[in-house]
């Protein structure tokens, strides 16, 4: 319910961000394809396109993304930010300077105590990553590290590896275990 009530405010932020940064739209598309090819955006708790969009808006707000950057540069900045920040320990908080009433918002410590991964929207009430597990988040961080290594390696065609080649679950891991939980 809180997610539904926050959509208008968050969409306004996304609109303002895409208006100020022309290449944000293409950067979101690059990131969504990258996430999809690695199956990181699937299911409940996936790293969705909405989270990616809000992350870029956050990076614009904190001036880590310059509105003159290309979509490729934004893609790299987002990957580096995913590697450098730990949302499972510190979380990120999209503070809205226009909102003077912060007394109704839970404290950062309350968010960290109650959620594995914390990315709080501009209302200060909604954790955009509430359904994401720590393992899913750590997997996204790991894939971001691999992606940056690929982009830095001039001997590899990184475009094909990152955006055209799907990474299947069975190929990604050496061993799979199936546990049967008895009643």
C-alpha positions in Angstrom: 0.0 0.0 0.0 2.8 2.4 0.9 4.5 1.7 -2.5 1.2 2.7 -4.3 0.9 5.9 -2.2 4.5 6.9 -3.0 4.3 6.4 -6.8 3.3 10.0 -7.6 6.1 11.5 -5.6 8.7 9.1 -7.0 7.5 9.5 -10.6 7.8 13.3 -10.2 11.4 12.8 -9.1 12.1 10.5 -12.1 10.4 13.0 -14.4 12.6 15.8 -13.0 15.7 13.7 -13.3 15.1 12.6 -16.9 14.3 16.2 -17.8 17.6 17.4 -16.4 19.7 14.5 -17.7 18.9 13.6 -21.3 21.0 10.4 -21.3 19.3 9.0 -18.1 16.7 7.2 -20.2 19.3 5.3 -22.2 21.3 4.5 -19.1 18.2 3.0 -17.5 17.7 0.8 -20.6 21.3 -0.3 -20.6 21.1 -1.3 -16.9 17.7 -3.0 -17.4 19.1 -5.2 -20.2 22.3 -5.9 -18.1 20.1 -7.0 -15.2 17.8 -9.0 -17.3 20.6 -10.9 -19.0 21.9 -12.0 -15.6 18.4 -12.8 -14.2 18.9 -10.2 -11.5 15.6 -8.4 -12.0 13.3 -11.4 -11.9 10.8 -12.4 -9.2 10.0 -10.9 -5.9 13.0 -9.1 -4.5 14.7 -8.6 -7.9 16.7 -5.5 -8.7 13.9 -3.9 -10.8 14.0 -1.2 -13.4 12.3 1.1 -11.0 15.0 0.7 -8.4 17.6 1.4 -11.1 15.8 4.5 -12.2 15.5 5.8 -8.6 19.2 5.0 -8.1 20.2 7.1 -11.0 17.9 9.9 -9.8 19.6 9.6 -6.4 23.0 9.8 -8.0 22.0 12.9 -9.9 20.7 14.4 -6.6 24.0 13.7 -4.8 26.0 14.9 -7.8 27.7 11.7 -8.6 26.1 11.8 -12.0 26.5 14.9 -14.1 23.6 15.7 -16.4 26.1 16.0 -19.3 27.3 12.4 -19.0 26.6 9.9 -21.7 24.5 6.8 -21.0 27.7 4.7 -21.0 29.3 6.9 -18.4 26.2 6.8 -16.2 26.2 3.0 -16.6 29.8 2.8 -15.3 29.1 5.2 -12.4 26.1 3.1 -11.3 28.2 -0.1 -11.4 31.0 1.6 -9.4 28.4 2.9 -6.9 27.0 -0.5 -6.5 30.4 -1.9 -5.8 31.5 0.9 -3.4 28.3 1.2 -1.3 26.8 -1.5 0.9 23.1 -1.1 1.2 22.9 -4.1 3.5 25.1 -2.3 6.1 24.6 1.4 5.7 21.7 1.8 3.2 21.0 4.8 1.1 18.5 7.5 1.9 17.0 9.7 -0.8 16.4 12.8 1.3 13.9 15.3 -0.1 14.9 18.8 0.8 11.4 20.0 0.3 10.0 17.8 3.1 10.3 19.6 6.4 8.3 17.0 8.4 10.8 14.2 9.1 9.4 13.5 12.5 7.0 10.9 11.1 9.8 9.0 9.3 11.5 6.0 10.9 15.2 6.5 11.7 18.0 5.0 9.5 18.7 2.5 12.3 15.1 1.3 12.3 15.3 0.6 8.6 18.6 -1.2 9.0 17.2 -3.4 11.8 14.1 -4.4 9.9 15.4 -4.9 6.3 18.2 -6.8 4.7 18.7 -4.1 2.1 17.9 -0.4 2.5 17.2 2.2 -0.2 14.7 4.7 1.3 12.7 6.9 -1.1 12.3 10.7 -0.8 9.3 10.3 1.5 11.5 8.8 4.2 8.9 6.1 4.7 9.3 3.6 1.9 12.2 1.2 1.5 12.4 0.5 -2.2 14.3 -2.7 -1.5 12.0 -4.0 1.2 11.5 -7.4 -0.5 15.1 -7.8 -1.7 17.2 -10.3 0.2 20.8 -9.6 1.2 21.9 -12.5 -1.1 20.2 -11.0 -4.1 21.8 -7.6 -3.4 25.2 -9.2 -3.0 24.8 -11.0 -6.3 24.0 -7.7 -8.0 27.2 -6.2 -6.5 29.3 -9.2 -7.6 27.9 -8.9 -11.1 28.7 -5.2 -11.1 32.3 -6.0 -10.3 32.5 -8.5 -13.1 30.9 -6.0 -15.5 33.4 -3.3 -14.7 36.3 -5.8 -15.2 34.9 -6.7 -18.6 34.5 -3.0 -19.5 38.2 -2.4 -18.5 39.5 -5.3 -20.5 40.3 -4.2 -24.1 40.8 -7.7 -25.3 37.1 -8.6 -24.7 34.1 -7.4 -26.6 32.3 -6.2 -23.5 29.1 -5.2 -25.3 28.3 -8.7 -26.4 29.3 -10.2 -23.0 27.2 -7.7 -21.0 24.2 -7.0 -23.1 23.7 -9.8 -25.7 24.7 -13.0 -23.8 22.3 -14.3 -21.2 23.9 -15.8 -18.1 21.9 -18.9 -17.2 21.6 -20.0 -13.6 22.8 -23.5 -14.2 25.9 -22.2 -15.9 26.7 -19.6 -13.3 27.1 -21.9 -10.4 29.2 -25.1 -10.1 26.8 -27.0 -7.9 23.1 -26.9 -7.3 21.4 -28.3 -4.3 17.7 -29.1 -4.0 16.5 -29.4 -0.4 13.3 -31.1 0.4 11.7 -29.7 3.6 9.8 -32.3 5.4 6.7 -31.4 7.4 
